[in-house]
Amino acid sequence: MDKTLLNQFQNEPFVREAVKDFFLAEMDKLALERVYSRGDTQSIADAREVIENVFITLKEEFDKNKEKPVQNLR
């Protein structure tokens, strides 16, 4: 995994949000198709939760504005 690319992706808010919005919009289309065909939508709900959690994890691990832990220099 290229942490440099993930760091760059996280710190480009317009790109990050565009990708997230695209993923979720495509999932919404699939969910609507399944609802109309009376199909199971549980897997789509699960996938949406995974996507939301991925973007939370990206922020926690790669946000350039994240406070760095203070180290005691003594």
N, CA, C and O atoms as a Tripos MOL2 file, in Angstrom:
@<TRIPOS>MOLECULE
protein
  296   295    74     0     0
PROTEIN
NO_CHARGES

@<TRIPOS>ATOM
      1 N           0.8590   -1.1750    0.0000 N.3       1 MET1
      2 CA          0.0000    0.0000    0.0000 C.3       1 MET1
      3 C           0.9000    1.2330    0.0000 C.2       1 MET1
      4 O           1.8610    1.3070    0.7670 O.2       1 MET1
      5 N           0.5930    2.1750   -0.8430 N.am      2 ASP2
      6 CA          1.3870    3.3940   -0.9630 C.3       2 ASP2
      7 C           0.8110    4.4670   -0.0430 C.2       2 ASP2
      8 O          -0.1730    5.1270   -0.3760 O.2       2 ASP2
      9 N           1.4350    4.6270    1.1100 N.am      3 LYS3
     10 CA          0.9400    5.5970    2.0930 C.3       3 LYS3
     11 C           1.0780    7.0260    1.5960 C.2       3 LYS3
     12 O           0.3140    7.8970    2.0100 O.2       3 LYS3
     13 N           2.0310    7.2810    0.7220 N.am      4 THR4
     14 CA          2.1850    8.6210    0.1620 C.3       4 THR4
     15 C           0.9550    8.9970   -0.6630 C.2       4 THR4
     16 O           0.4480   10.1140   -0.5590 O.2       4 THR4
     17 N           0.4810    8.0610   -1.4820 N.am      5 LEU5
     18 CA         -0.7160    8.3260   -2.2870 C.3       5 LEU5
     19 C          -1.9470    8.5010   -1.4060 C.2       5 LEU5
     20 O          -2.7730    9.3780   -1.6560 O.2       5 LEU5
     21 N          -2.0700    7.6690   -0.3750 N.am      6 LEU6
     22 CA         -3.2160    7.8090    0.5320 C.3       6 LEU6
     23 C          -3.1730    9.1400    1.2700 C.2       6 LEU6
     24 O          -4.2060    9.7780    1.4690 O.2       6 LEU6
     25 N          -1.9900    9.5530    1.6700 N.am      7 ASN7
     26 CA         -1.8350   10.8500    2.3360 C.3       7 ASN7
     27 C          -2.2230   11.9770    1.3900 C.2       7 ASN7
     28 O          -2.9350   12.9010    1.7840 O.2       7 ASN7
     29 N          -1.7630   11.9100    0.1520 N.am      8 GLN8
     30 CA         -2.0980   12.9240   -0.8470 C.3       8 GLN8
     31 C          -3.6040   12.9420   -1.1040 C.2       8 GLN8
     32 O          -4.2100   14.0120   -1.1690 O.2       8 GLN8
     33 N          -4.2050   11.7690   -1.2500 N.am      9 PHE9
     34 CA         -5.6430   11.6660   -1.4940 C.3       9 PHE9
     35 C          -6.4380   12.2790   -0.3460 C.2       9 PHE9
     36 O          -7.3720   13.0460   -0.5800 O.2       9 PHE9
     37 N          -6.0820   11.9520    0.8760 N.am     10 GLN10
     38 CA         -6.7920   12.4730    2.0480 C.3      10 GLN10
     39 C          -6.7080   13.9910    2.1100 C.2      10 GLN10
     40 O          -7.6660   14.6510    2.5130 O.2      10 GLN10
     41 N          -5.5850   14.5380    1.7200 N.am     11 ASN11
     42 CA         -5.3720   15.9710    1.8690 C.3      11 ASN11
     43 C          -5.7360   16.7840    0.6320 C.2      11 ASN11
     44 O          -5.3540   17.9480    0.5160 O.2      11 ASN11
     45 N          -6.4660   16.1770   -0.2830 N.am     12 GLU12
     46 CA         -7.0690   16.8660   -1.4330 C.3      12 GLU12
     47 C          -8.5860   16.7940   -1.2510 C.2      12 GLU12
     48 O          -9.2240   15.9050   -1.8150 O.2      12 GLU12
     49 N          -9.1760   17.7070   -0.4790 N.am     13 PRO13
     50 CA        -10.5820   17.5670   -0.0960 C.3      13 PRO13
     51 C         -11.5620   17.5060   -1.2670 C.2      13 PRO13
     52 O         -12.5590   16.7890   -1.1870 O.2      13 PRO13
     53 N         -11.3080   18.2320   -2.3380 N.am     14 PHE14
     54 CA        -12.2470   18.2140   -3.4640 C.3      14 PHE14
     55 C         -12.2150   16.8540   -4.1720 C.2      14 PHE14
     56 O         -13.2560   16.3230   -4.5600 O.2      14 PHE14
     57 N         -11.0270   16.3090   -4.3320 N.am     15 VAL15
     58 CA        -10.8840   14.9970   -4.9600 C.3      15 VAL15
     59 C         -11.4920   13.9260   -4.0490 C.2      15 VAL15
     60 O         -12.2640   13.0820   -4.5040 O.2      15 VAL15
     61 N         -11.1440   13.9660   -2.7840 N.am     16 ARG16
     62 CA        -11.6320   12.9760   -1.8200 C.3      16 ARG16
     63 C         -13.1550   12.9570   -1.7770 C.2      16 ARG16
     64 O         -13.7650   11.8900   -1.8380 O.2      16 ARG16
     65 N         -13.7590   14.1100   -1.6730 N.am     17 GLU17
     66 CA        -15.2210   14.1760   -1.5850 C.3      17 GLU17
     67 C         -15.8810   13.7700   -2.9010 C.2      17 GLU17
     68 O         -16.9550   13.1690   -2.8950 O.2      17 GLU17
     69 N         -15.2440   14.0970   -4.0320 N.am     18 ALA18
     70 CA        -15.7960   13.6870   -5.3260 C.3      18 ALA18
     71 C         -15.7940   12.1630   -5.4540 C.2      18 ALA18
     72 O         -16.7630   11.5800   -5.9390 O.2      18 ALA18
     73 N         -14.7210   11.5260   -5.0260 N.am     19 VAL19
     74 CA        -14.6430   10.0640   -5.0840 C.3      19 VAL19
     75 C         -15.6770    9.4450   -4.1470 C.2      19 VAL19
     76 O         -16.3940    8.5220   -4.5350 O.2      19 VAL19
     77 N         -15.7540    9.9400   -2.9410 N.am     20 LYS20
     78 CA        -16.7240    9.4130   -1.9750 C.3      20 LYS20
     79 C         -18.1500    9.5910   -2.4980 C.2      20 LYS20
     80 O         -18.9520    8.6590   -2.4430 O.2      20 LYS20
     81 N         -18.4650   10.7690   -2.9990 N.am     21 ASP21
     82 CA        -19.8050   11.0290   -3.5380 C.3      21 ASP21
     83 C         -20.1260   10.1180   -4.7200 C.2      21 ASP21
     84 O         -21.2560    9.6480   -4.8560 O.2      21 ASP21
     85 N         -19.1280    9.8680   -5.5770 N.am     22 PHE22
     86 CA        -19.3380    8.9840   -6.7190 C.3      22 PHE22
     87 C         -19.6520    7.5640   -6.2500 C.2      22 PHE22
     88 O         -20.6010    6.9460   -6.7340 O.2      22 PHE22
     89 N         -18.8620    7.0460   -5.3120 N.am     23 PHE23
     90 CA        -19.1180    5.7030   -4.7700 C.3      23 PHE23
     91 C         -20.5300    5.6040   -4.2100 C.2      23 PHE23
     92 O         -21.2660    4.6690   -4.5230 O.2      23 PHE23
     93 N         -20.8990    6.5600   -3.3910 N.am     24 LEU24
     94 CA        -22.2040    6.4990   -2.7310 C.3      24 LEU24
     95 C         -23.3520    6.6860   -3.7250 C.2      24 LEU24
     96 O         -24.4040    6.0670   -3.5680 O.2      24 LEU24
     97 N         -23.1690    7.5220   -4.7330 N.am     25 ALA25
     98 CA        -24.2120    7.7080   -5.7460 C.3      25 ALA25
     99 C         -24.4160    6.4270   -6.5520 C.2      25 ALA25
    100 O         -25.5520    6.0630   -6.8560 O.2      25 ALA25
    101 N         -23.3330    5.7450   -6.8990 N.am     26 GLU26
    102 CA        -23.4530    4.4800   -7.6280 C.3      26 GLU26
    103 C         -24.1500    3.4320   -6.7630 C.2      26 GLU26
    104 O         -24.9540    2.6430   -7.2600 O.2      26 GLU26
    105 N         -23.8420    3.4270   -5.4830 N.am     27 MET27
    106 CA        -24.5080    2.4870   -4.5790 C.3      27 MET27
    107 C         -25.9920    2.8070   -4.4640 C.2      27 MET27
    108 O         -26.8220    1.9010   -4.4020 O.2      27 MET27
    109 N         -26.3250    4.0900   -4.4340 N.am     28 ASP28
    110 CA        -27.7380    4.4810   -4.3680 C.3      28 ASP28
    111 C         -28.4970    4.0080   -5.6020 C.2      28 ASP28
    112 O         -29.6410    3.5660   -5.4960 O.2      28 ASP28
    113 N         -27.8610    4.0990   -6.7820 N.am     29 LYS29
    114 CA        -28.5060    3.6150   -8.0060 C.3      29 LYS29
    115 C         -28.7820    2.1170   -7.9100 C.2      29 LYS29
    116 O         -29.8780    1.6560   -8.2280 O.2      29 LYS29
    117 N         -27.7830    1.3690   -7.4700 N.am     30 LEU30
    118 CA        -27.9420   -0.0750   -7.3320 C.3      30 LEU30
    119 C         -29.0090   -0.4170   -6.2910 C.2      30 LEU30
    120 O         -29.8100   -1.3300   -6.4880 O.2      30 LEU30
    121 N         -29.0110    0.3230   -5.1880 N.am     31 ALA31
    122 CA        -30.0070    0.0800   -4.1390 C.3      31 ALA31
    123 C         -31.4200    0.3100   -4.6760 C.2      31 ALA31
    124 O         -32.3250   -0.4790   -4.4070 O.2      31 ALA31
    125 N         -31.6030    1.3710   -5.4210 N.am     32 LEU32
    126 CA        -32.9170    1.6710   -5.9810 C.3      32 LEU32
    127 C         -33.3680    0.5840   -6.9640 C.2      32 LEU32
    128 O         -34.5300    0.1750   -6.9620 O.2      32 LEU32
    129 N         -32.4460    0.1290   -7.7930 N.am     33 GLU33
    130 CA        -32.7740   -0.9690   -8.7100 C.3      33 GLU33
    131 C         -33.2230   -2.2070   -7.9340 C.2      33 GLU33
    132 O         -34.2060   -2.8540   -8.2940 O.2      33 GLU33
    133 N         -32.4940   -2.5260   -6.8720 N.am     34 ARG34
    134 CA        -32.8470   -3.7080   -6.0890 C.3      34 ARG34
    135 C         -34.1690   -3.5370   -5.3470 C.2      34 ARG34
    136 O         -34.9330   -4.4920   -5.2110 O.2      34 ARG34
    137 N         -34.4370   -2.3440   -4.8760 N.am     35 VAL35
    138 CA        -35.7120   -2.0940   -4.1900 C.3      35 VAL35
    139 C         -36.8620   -2.3090   -5.1560 C.2      35 VAL35
    140 O         -37.8430   -2.9750   -4.8260 O.2      35 VAL35
    141 N         -36.7380   -1.7400   -6.3610 N.am     36 TYR36
    142 CA        -37.8130   -1.8730   -7.3440 C.3      36 TYR36
    143 C         -37.9970   -3.3140   -7.8240 C.2      36 TYR36
    144 O         -39.0960   -3.7100   -8.2140 O.2      36 TYR36
    145 N         -36.9310   -4.0820   -7.7910 N.am     37 SER37
    146 CA        -37.0650   -5.4900   -8.2040 C.3      37 SER37
    147 C         -37.3210   -6.4040   -7.0010 C.2      37 SER37
    148 O         -37.2910   -7.6300   -7.1120 O.2      37 SER37
    149 N         -37.5710   -5.7740   -5.8540 N.am     38 ARG38
    150 CA        -37.8330   -6.4910   -4.5980 C.3      38 ARG38
    151 C         -36.6700   -7.4140   -4.2100 C.2      38 ARG38
    152 O         -36.8750   -8.4940   -3.6560 O.2      38 ARG38
    153 N         -35.4640   -6.9680   -4.5100 N.am     39 GLY39
    154 CA        -34.2720   -7.7410   -4.1720 C.3      39 GLY39
    155 C         -33.7570   -7.3920   -2.7810 C.2      39 GLY39
    156 O         -34.2410   -6.4700   -2.1250 O.2      39 GLY39
    157 N         -32.7760   -8.1490   -2.3640 N.am     40 ASP40
    158 CA        -32.1590   -7.9350   -1.0550 C.3      40 ASP40
    159 C         -31.1890   -6.7570   -1.1290 C.2      40 ASP40
    160 O         -30.3520   -6.6930   -2.0290 O.2      40 ASP40
    161 N         -31.3020   -5.8400   -0.1930 N.am     41 THR41
    162 CA        -30.4410   -4.6640   -0.1760 C.3      41 THR41
    163 C         -29.4880   -4.6450    1.0200 C.2      41 THR41
    164 O         -28.7700   -3.6660    1.2200 O.2      41 THR41
    165 N         -29.4740   -5.7060    1.8080 N.am     42 GLN42
    166 CA        -28.6130   -5.7400    2.9980 C.3      42 GLN42
    167 C         -27.1370   -5.5680    2.6370 C.2      42 GLN42
    168 O         -26.4090   -4.8500    3.3220 O.2      42 GLN42
    169 N         -26.6960   -6.2260    1.5600 N.am     43 SER43
    170 CA        -25.2820   -6.1250    1.1790 C.3      43 SER43
    171 C         -24.9060   -4.6920    0.7940 C.2      43 SER43
    172 O         -23.7740   -4.2640    1.0200 O.2      43 SER43
    173 N         -25.8450   -3.9600    0.2170 N.am     44 ILE44
    174 CA        -25.5740   -2.5680   -0.1570 C.3      44 ILE44
    175 C         -25.4340   -1.7150    1.1030 C.2      44 ILE44
    176 O         -24.5580   -0.8540    1.1790 O.2      44 ILE44
    177 N         -26.2890   -1.9520    2.0800 N.am     45 ALA45
    178 CA        -26.1790   -1.2320    3.3520 C.3      45 ALA45
    179 C         -24.8470   -1.5360    4.0240 C.2      45 ALA45
    180 O         -24.2050   -0.6400    4.5720 O.2      45 ALA45
    181 N         -24.4320   -2.7970    3.9840 N.am     46 ASP46
    182 CA        -23.1490   -3.1820    4.5640 C.3      46 ASP46
    183 C         -21.9900   -2.5060    3.8410 C.2      46 ASP46
    184 O         -21.0550   -2.0160    4.4760 O.2      46 ASP46
    185 N         -22.0530   -2.4800    2.5110 N.am     47 ALA47
    186 CA        -20.9880   -1.8580    1.7190 C.3      47 ALA47
    187 C         -20.9160   -0.3590    1.9830 C.2      47 ALA47
    188 O         -19.8270    0.2100    2.0580 O.2      47 ALA47
    189 N         -22.0690    0.2770    2.1240 N.am     48 ARG48
    190 CA        -22.0790    1.7160    2.4160 C.3      48 ARG48
    191 C         -21.3910    1.9870    3.7520 C.2      48 ARG48
    192 O         -20.6310    2.9460    3.8850 O.2      48 ARG48
    193 N         -21.6600    1.1400    4.7320 N.am     49 GLU49
    194 CA        -21.0250    1.2890    6.0390 C.3      49 GLU49
    195 C         -19.5020    1.1350    5.9240 C.2      49 GLU49
    196 O         -18.7500    1.8760    6.5570 O.2      49 GLU49
    197 N         -19.0610    0.1820    5.1210 N.am     50 VAL50
    198 CA        -17.6270   -0.0120    4.9120 C.3      50 VAL50
    199 C         -17.0110    1.2320    4.2730 C.2      50 VAL50
    200 O         -15.9580    1.6950    4.7120 O.2      50 VAL50
    201 N         -17.6510    1.7710    3.2520 N.am     51 ILE51
    202 CA        -17.1310    2.9670    2.5770 C.3      51 ILE51
    203 C         -17.0460    4.1410    3.5440 C.2      51 ILE51
    204 O         -16.0360    4.8450    3.5790 O.2      51 ILE51
    205 N         -18.0920    4.3550    4.3220 N.am     52 GLU52
    206 CA        -18.0730    5.4420    5.3100 C.3      52 GLU52
    207 C         -16.9090    5.2460    6.2870 C.2      52 GLU52
    208 O         -16.2060    6.1990    6.6230 O.2      52 GLU52
    209 N         -16.7130    4.0090    6.7380 N.am     53 ASN53
    210 CA        -15.6310    3.7260    7.6900 C.3      53 ASN53
    211 C         -14.2500    3.8980    7.0700 C.2      53 ASN53
    212 O         -13.3160    4.3220    7.7500 O.2      53 ASN53
    213 N         -14.1120    3.5740    5.7920 N.am     54 VAL54
    214 CA        -12.8400    3.7580    5.1040 C.3      54 VAL54
    215 C         -12.4530    5.2360    5.0870 C.2      54 VAL54
    216 O         -11.3010    5.5860    5.3410 O.2      54 VAL54
    217 N         -13.4130    6.0910    4.7880 N.am     55 PHE55
    218 CA        -13.1030    7.5180    4.7360 C.3      55 PHE55
    219 C         -12.8220    8.0860    6.1310 C.2      55 PHE55
    220 O         -12.0390    9.0270    6.2630 O.2      55 PHE55
    221 N         -13.4390    7.5370    7.1530 N.am     56 ILE56
    222 CA        -13.1310    7.9360    8.5330 C.3      56 ILE56
    223 C         -11.7060    7.5180    8.8730 C.2      56 ILE56
    224 O         -10.9420    8.2950    9.4450 O.2      56 ILE56
    225 N         -11.3530    6.2820    8.5160 N.am     57 THR57
    226 CA        -10.0040    5.7830    8.7840 C.3      57 THR57
    227 C          -8.9550    6.5890    8.0370 C.2      57 THR57
    228 O          -7.9050    6.9030    8.5970 O.2      57 THR57
    229 N          -9.2220    6.9300    6.7810 N.am     58 LEU58
    230 CA         -8.2990    7.7770    6.0240 C.3      58 LEU58
    231 C          -8.0460    9.0910    6.7560 C.2      58 LEU58
    232 O          -6.9030    9.5330    6.8780 O.2      58 LEU58
    233 N          -9.1130    9.7050    7.2370 N.am     59 LYS59
    234 CA         -8.9660   10.9750    7.9480 C.3      59 LYS59
    235 C          -8.1400   10.7960    9.2140 C.2      59 LYS59
    236 O          -7.2560   11.6020    9.5030 O.2      59 LYS59
    237 N          -8.4250    9.7550    9.9570 N.am     60 GLU60
    238 CA         -7.7070    9.5170   11.2120 C.3      60 GLU60
    239 C          -6.2260    9.2390   10.9900 C.2      60 GLU60
    240 O          -5.3910    9.6660   11.7860 O.2      60 GLU60
    241 N          -5.8940    8.5300    9.9200 N.am     61 GLU61
    242 CA         -4.5070    8.1300    9.7060 C.3      61 GLU61
    243 C          -3.6820    9.0850    8.8560 C.2      61 GLU61
    244 O          -2.4620    9.1460    9.0070 O.2      61 GLU61
    245 N          -4.3300    9.8350    7.9600 N.am     62 PHE62
    246 CA         -3.5690   10.6150    6.9890 C.3      62 PHE62
    247 C          -3.9040   12.1060    6.9430 C.2      62 PHE62
    248 O          -3.4130   12.8050    6.0580 O.2      62 PHE62
    249 N          -4.7040   12.6040    7.8480 N.am     63 ASP63
    250 CA         -5.0740   14.0230    7.8210 C.3      63 ASP63
    251 C          -3.8720   14.8790    8.2210 C.2      63 ASP63
    252 O          -3.3230   14.7160    9.3100 O.2      63 ASP63
    253 N          -3.4700   15.7870    7.3370 N.am     64 LYS64
    254 CA         -2.3010   16.6240    7.6100 C.3      64 LYS64
    255 C          -2.5540   17.6010    8.7500 C.2      64 LYS64
    256 O          -1.6060   18.1080    9.3500 O.2      64 LYS64
    257 N          -3.8210   17.8710    9.0580 N.am     65 ASN65
    258 CA         -4.1380   18.7920   10.1390 C.3      65 ASN65
    259 C          -4.3070   18.0840   11.4820 C.2      65 ASN65
    260 O          -4.6300   18.7100   12.4920 O.2      65 ASN65
    261 N          -4.0850   16.7810   11.4780 N.am     66 LYS66
    262 CA         -4.2170   16.0050   12.7010 C.3      66 LYS66
    263 C          -3.1460   16.4430   13.6800 C.2      66 LYS66
    264 O          -1.9880   16.6390   13.3110 O.2      66 LYS66
    265 N          -3.5470   16.5930   14.9270 N.am     67 GLU67
    266 CA         -2.5810   16.9800   15.9520 C.3      67 GLU67
    267 C          -1.6130   15.8310   16.1820 C.2      67 GLU67
    268 O          -2.0050   14.6700   16.2960 O.2      67 GLU67
    269 N          -0.3330   16.1920   16.2450 N.am     68 LYS68
    270 CA          0.7060   15.1970   16.5180 C.3      68 LYS68
    271 C           0.8010   15.0120   18.0290 C.2      68 LYS68
    272 O           0.6600   15.9750   18.7840 O.2      68 LYS68
    273 N           1.0400   13.7710   18.4750 N.am     69 PRO69
    274 CA          1.1910   13.5560   19.9100 C.3      69 PRO69
    275 C           2.3960   14.3270   20.4420 C.2      69 PRO69
    276 O           3.4500   14.3800   19.8080 O.2      69 PRO69
    277 N           2.2210   14.9130   21.5990 N.am     70 VAL70
    278 CA          3.2940   15.6690   22.2290 C.3      70 VAL70
    279 C           4.2120   14.6820   22.9340 C.2      70 VAL70
    280 O           3.7590   13.8180   23.6850 O.2      70 VAL70
    281 N           5.5110   14.8230   22.6810 N.am     71 GLN71
    282 CA          6.4640   13.9460   23.3220 C.3      71 GLN71
    283 C           7.1700   14.6850   24.4330 C.2      71 GLN71
    284 O           7.5520   15.8460   24.2830 O.2      71 GLN71
    285 N           7.3370   14.0150   25.5330 N.am     72 ASN72
    286 CA          8.0690   14.5810   26.6530 C.3      72 ASN72
    287 C           9.5470   14.4420   26.3590 C.2      72 ASN72
    288 O          10.0540   13.3310   26.2070 O.2      72 ASN72
    289 N          10.2390   15.5660   26.2790 N.am     73 LEU73
    290 CA         11.6540   15.5500   25.8950 C.3      73 LEU73
    291 C          12.5860   15.3800   27.0780 C.2      73 LEU73
    292 O          13.8020   15.4150   26.8900 O.2      73 LEU73
    293 N          12.0920   15.2040   28.2510 N.am     74 ARG74
    294 CA         12.9490   15.0110   29.4310 C.3      74 ARG74
    295 C          13.4390   13.6170   29.5460 C.2      74 ARG74
    296 O          14.1690   13.2950   30.4840 O.2      74 ARG74
@<TRIPOS>BOND
     1     1     2 1
     2     2     3 1
     3     3     4 2
     4     3     5 am
     5     5     6 1
     6     6     7 1
     7     7     8 2
     8     7     9 am
     9     9    10 1
    10    10    11 1
    11    11    12 2
    12    11    13 am
    13    13    14 1
    14    14    15 1
    15    15    16 2
    16    15    17 am
    17    17    18 1
    18    18    19 1
    19    19    20 2
    20    19    21 am
    21    21    22 1
    22    22    23 1
    23    23    24 2
    24    23    25 am
    25    25    26 1
    26    26    27 1
    27    27    28 2
    28    27    29 am
    29    29    30 1
    30    30    31 1
    31    31    32 2
    32    31    33 am
    33    33    34 1
    34    34    35 1
    35    35    36 2
    36    35    37 am
    37    37    38 1
    38    38    39 1
    39    39    40 2
    40    39    41 am
    41    41    42 1
    42    42    43 1
    43    43    44 2
    44    43    45 am
    45    45    46 1
    46    46    47 1
    47    47    48 2
    48    47    49 am
    49    49    50 1
    50    50    51 1
    51    51    52 2
    52    51    53 am
    53    53    54 1
    54    54    55 1
    55    55    56 2
    56    55    57 am
    57    57    58 1
    58    58    59 1
    59    59    60 2
    60    59    61 am
    61    61    62 1
    62    62    63 1
    63    63    64 2
    64    63    65 am
    65    65    66 1
    66    66    67 1
    67    67    68 2
    68    67    69 am
    69    69    70 1
    70    70    71 1
    71    71    72 2
    72    71    73 am
    73    73    74 1
    74    74    75 1
    75    75    76 2
    76    75    77 am
    77    77    78 1
    78    78    79 1
    79    79    80 2
    80    79    81 am
    81    81    82 1
    82    82    83 1
    83    83    84 2
    84    83    85 am
    85    85    86 1
    86    86    87 1
    87    87    88 2
    88    87    89 am
    89    89    90 1
    90    90    91 1
    91    91    92 2
    92    91    93 am
    93    93    94 1
    94    94    95 1
    95    95    96 2
    96    95    97 am
    97    97    98 1
    98    98    99 1
    99    99   100 2
   100    99   101 am
   101   101   102 1
   102   102   103 1
   103   103   104 2
   104   103   105 am
   105   105   106 1
   106   106   107 1
   107   107   108 2
   108   107   109 am
   109   109   110 1
   110   110   111 1
   111   111   112 2
   112   111   113 am
   113   113   114 1
   114   114   115 1
   115   115   116 2
   116   115   117 am
   117   117   118 1
   118   118   119 1
   119   119   120 2
   120   119   121 am
   121   121   122 1
   122   122   123 1
   123   123   124 2
   124   123   125 am
   125   125   126 1
   126   126   127 1
   127   127   128 2
   128   127   129 am
   129   129   130 1
   130   130   131 1
   131   131   132 2
   132   131   133 am
   133   133   134 1
   134   134   135 1
   135   135   136 2
   136   135   137 am
   137   137   138 1
   138   138   139 1
   139   139   140 2
   140   139   141 am
   141   141   142 1
   142   142   143 1
   143   143   144 2
   144   143   145 am
   145   145   146 1
   146   146   147 1
   147   147   148 2
   148   147   149 am
   149   149   150 1
   150   150   151 1
   151   151   152 2
   152   151   153 am
   153   153   154 1
   154   154   155 1
   155   155   156 2
   156   155   157 am
   157   157   158 1
   158   158   159 1
   159   159   160 2
   160   159   161 am
   161   161   162 1
   162   162   163 1
   163   163   164 2
   164   163   165 am
   165   165   166 1
   166   166   167 1
   167   167   168 2
   168   167   169 am
   169   169   170 1
   170   170   171 1
   171   171   172 2
   172   171   173 am
   173   173   174 1
   174   174   175 1
   175   175   176 2
   176   175   177 am
   177   177   178 1
   178   178   179 1
   179   179   180 2
   180   179   181 am
   181   181   182 1
   182   182   183 1
   183   183   184 2
   184   183   185 am
   185   185   186 1
   186   186   187 1
   187   187   188 2
   188   187   189 am
   189   189   190 1
   190   190   191 1
   191   191   192 2
   192   191   193 am
   193   193   194 1
   194   194   195 1
   195   195   196 2
   196   195   197 am
   197   197   198 1
   198   198   199 1
   199   199   200 2
   200   199   201 am
   201   201   202 1
   202   202   203 1
   203   203   204 2
   204   203   205 am
   205   205   206 1
   206   206   207 1
   207   207   208 2
   208   207   209 am
   209   209   210 1
   210   210   211 1
   211   211   212 2
   212   211   213 am
   213   213   214 1
   214   214   215 1
   215   215   216 2
   216   215   217 am
   217   217   218 1
   218   218   219 1
   219   219   220 2
   220   219   221 am
   221   221   222 1
   222   222   223 1
   223   223   224 2
   224   223   225 am
   225   225   226 1
   226   226   227 1
   227   227   228 2
   228   227   229 am
   229   229   230 1
   230   230   231 1
   231   231   232 2
   232   231   233 am
   233   233   234 1
   234   234   235 1
   235   235   236 2
   236   235   237 am
   237   237   238 1
   238   238   239 1
   239   239   240 2
   240   239   241 am
   241   241   242 1
   242   242   243 1
   243   243   244 2
   244   243   245 am
   245   245   246 1
   246   246   247 1
   247   247   248 2
   248   247   249 am
   249   249   250 1
   250   250   251 1
   251   251   252 2
   252   251   253 am
   253   253   254 1
   254   254   255 1
   255   255   256 2
   256   255   257 am
   257   257   258 1
   258   258   259 1
   259   259   260 2
   260   259   261 am
   261   261   262 1
   262   262   263 1
   263   263   264 2
   264   263   265 am
   265   265   266 1
   266   266   267 1
   267   267   268 2
   268   267   269 am
   269   269   270 1
   270   270   271 1
   271   271   272 2
   272   271   273 am
   273   273   274 1
   274   274   275 1
   275   275   276 2
   276   275   277 am
   277   277   278 1
   278   278   279 1
   279   279   280 2
   280   279   281 am
   281   281   282 1
   282   282   283 1
   283   283   284 2
   284   283   285 am
   285   285   286 1
   286   286   287 1
   287   287   288 2
   288   287   289 am
   289   289   290 1
   290   290   291 1
   291   291   292 2
   292   291   293 am
   293   293   294 1
   294   294   295 1
   295   295   296 2
@<TRIPOS>SUBSTRUCTURE
     1 MET1         2 RESIDUE 1 A MET
     2 ASP2         6 RESIDUE 1 A ASP
     3 LYS3        10 RESIDUE 1 A LYS
     4 THR4        14 RESIDUE 1 A THR
     5 LEU5        18 RESIDUE 1 A LEU
     6 LEU6        22 RESIDUE 1 A LEU
     7 ASN7        26 RESIDUE 1 A ASN
     8 GLN8        30 RESIDUE 1 A GLN
     9 PHE9        34 RESIDUE 1 A PHE
    10 GLN10       38 RESIDUE 1 A GLN
    11 ASN11       42 RESIDUE 1 A ASN
    12 GLU12       46 RESIDUE 1 A GLU
    13 PRO13       50 RESIDUE 1 A PRO
    14 PHE14       54 RESIDUE 1 A PHE
    15 VAL15       58 RESIDUE 1 A VAL
    16 ARG16       62 RESIDUE 1 A ARG
    17 GLU17       66 RESIDUE 1 A GLU
    18 ALA18       70 RESIDUE 1 A ALA
    19 VAL19       74 RESIDUE 1 A VAL
    20 LYS20       78 RESIDUE 1 A LYS
    21 ASP21       82 RESIDUE 1 A ASP
    22 PHE22       86 RESIDUE 1 A PHE
    23 PHE23       90 RESIDUE 1 A PHE
    24 LEU24       94 RESIDUE 1 A LEU
    25 ALA25       98 RESIDUE 1 A ALA
    26 GLU26      102 RESIDUE 1 A GLU
    27 MET27      106 RESIDUE 1 A MET
    28 ASP28      110 RESIDUE 1 A ASP
    29 LYS29      114 RESIDUE 1 A LYS
    30 LEU30      118 RESIDUE 1 A LEU
    31 ALA31      122 RESIDUE 1 A ALA
    32 LEU32      126 RESIDUE 1 A LEU
    33 GLU33      130 RESIDUE 1 A GLU
    34 ARG34      134 RESIDUE 1 A ARG
    35 VAL35      138 RESIDUE 1 A VAL
    36 TYR36      142 RESIDUE 1 A TYR
    37 SER37      146 RESIDUE 1 A SER
    38 ARG38      150 RESIDUE 1 A ARG
    39 GLY39      154 RESIDUE 1 A GLY
    40 ASP40      158 RESIDUE 1 A ASP
    41 THR41      162 RESIDUE 1 A THR
    42 GLN42      166 RESIDUE 1 A GLN
    43 SER43      170 RESIDUE 1 A SER
    44 ILE44      174 RESIDUE 1 A ILE
    45 ALA45      178 RESIDUE 1 A ALA
    46 ASP46      182 RESIDUE 1 A ASP
    47 ALA47      186 RESIDUE 1 A ALA
    48 ARG48      190 RESIDUE 1 A ARG
    49 GLU49      194 RESIDUE 1 A GLU
    50 VAL50      198 RESIDUE 1 A VAL
    51 ILE51      202 RESIDUE 1 A ILE
    52 GLU52      206 RESIDUE 1 A GLU
    53 ASN53      210 RESIDUE 1 A ASN
    54 VAL54      214 RESIDUE 1 A VAL
    55 PHE55      218 RESIDUE 1 A PHE
    56 ILE56      222 RESIDUE 1 A ILE
    57 THR57      226 RESIDUE 1 A THR
    58 LEU58      230 RESIDUE 1 A LEU
    59 LYS59      234 RESIDUE 1 A LYS
    60 GLU60      238 RESIDUE 1 A GLU
    61 GLU61      242 RESIDUE 1 A GLU
    62 PHE62      246 RESIDUE 1 A PHE
    63 ASP63      250 RESIDUE 1 A ASP
    64 LYS64      254 RESIDUE 1 A LYS
    65 ASN65      258 RESIDUE 1 A ASN
    66 LYS66      262 RESIDUE 1 A LYS
    67 GLU67      266 RESIDUE 1 A GLU
    68 LYS68      270 RESIDUE 1 A LYS
    69 PRO69      274 RESIDUE 1 A PRO
    70 VAL70      278 RESIDUE 1 A VAL
    71 GLN71      282 RESIDUE 1 A GLN
    72 ASN72      286 RESIDUE 1 A ASN
    73 LEU73      290 RESIDUE 1 A LEU
    74 ARG74      294 RESIDUE 1 A ARG
